Amino acid sequence: MTALPIAVHGVAVRGAVLADVPALETLMAPYVATGDLLPRSNYDLCRHIKEYAVAAAPGGEIVGCGSLKIYSRGLAEVAGLAVHPQWQGAGVGRALLETLTAEARAQGLHEVLALTRKPAFFLKLGFVPAEREQFPLKVWADCARCPRQNCCDEVAVVLRL
Ligand SMILES: CC(C)(COP(=O)(O)OP(=O)(O)OC[C@H]1O[C@@H](n2cnc3c(N)ncnc32)[C@H](O)[C@@H]1OP(=O)(O)O)[C@@H](O)C(=O)NCCC(=O)NCCS
């Protein structure tokens, strides 16, 4: 993450570091259980930690996270976006998404997609509905490890930069 940090309600968004991995696992676990997020192994989080931004409360507690997965010079995906239930509705999700899209702009990407069961959140923040089929096959590699692969209810949304 090279984009500038964005602060909201005393919560600071910054690039994730390896020391954040246990907190990321704890934060995402309930949303993995509900199927809102895909499971990520400890190895996967460590391997890709530089793709993640975290939102840290004034005491240092990690209250939100999200990642930017780059597929090509033009296309990236926002994934693993989660805000602790007690911090939802306070603008933390927006701050994380704006940090990730600022990073995408800084990298010279043309569009950012998200596959989500919460499209209304993304539409509110400037994304538009998209056809899943317009994205390259490697985007769907994650589907192979998704428990919902045969009954998928995620929709694609995209932000053109
Ligand atoms: C979706 C999620 C990340 C939103 O985070 P948040 O911090 O609560 O969102 P914010 O407070 O920044 O909201 C920004 C705007 O989006 C709106 N919004 C938030 N969640 C929304 C939802 N589910 N549906 C519609 N609008 C939503 C807010 O009302 C706000 O609009 P406003 O500025 O006009 O008031 C959070 O609810 C979450 O972690 N959900 C569970 C995990 C998940 O589903 N992640 C998405 C998977 S891709």
The ligand as an ORCA input file, in Angstrom:
! r2SCAN-3c Opt
* xyz 0 1
  C     -20.031     -3.737      4.008
  C     -19.183     -3.119      5.120
  C     -17.710     -3.292      4.788
  C     -19.530     -1.612      5.209
  O     -18.674     -1.014      6.171
  P     -19.178      0.231      7.087
  O     -18.012      0.759      7.812
  O     -20.357     -0.195      7.882
  O     -19.663      1.251      5.962
  P     -19.619      2.869      6.054
  O     -20.072      3.295      7.406
  O     -18.319      3.363      5.590
  O     -20.749      3.227      4.976
  C     -20.510      4.063      3.848
  C     -21.833      4.289      3.176
  O     -22.350      3.031      2.684
  C     -23.609      2.770      3.277
  N     -23.678      1.327      3.561
  C     -22.917      0.620      4.410
  N     -23.252     -0.682      4.377
  C     -24.271     -0.785      3.504
  C     -25.051     -1.854      3.035
  N     -24.851     -3.134      3.456
  N     -26.006     -1.585      2.134
  C     -26.223     -0.323      1.680
  N     -25.497      0.740      2.072
  C     -24.535      0.505      2.981
  C     -23.666      3.601      4.542
  O     -24.993      3.905      4.898
  C     -22.875      4.825      4.135
  O     -23.682      5.716      3.408
  P     -23.827      7.262      3.868
  O     -22.441      7.829      3.782
  O     -24.784      7.834      2.889
  O     -24.337      7.215      5.259
  C     -19.509     -3.736      6.503
  O     -20.893     -3.676      6.726
  C     -19.049     -5.172      6.659
  O     -17.968     -5.437      7.140
  N     -19.935     -6.148      6.311
  C     -19.644     -7.559      6.501
  C     -18.575     -8.092      5.555
  C     -18.977     -7.869      4.116
  O     -20.096     -8.199      3.698
  N     -18.048     -7.317      3.328
  C     -18.246     -7.034      1.912
  C     -17.751     -8.195      1.156
  S     -17.074     -7.684     -0.417
*
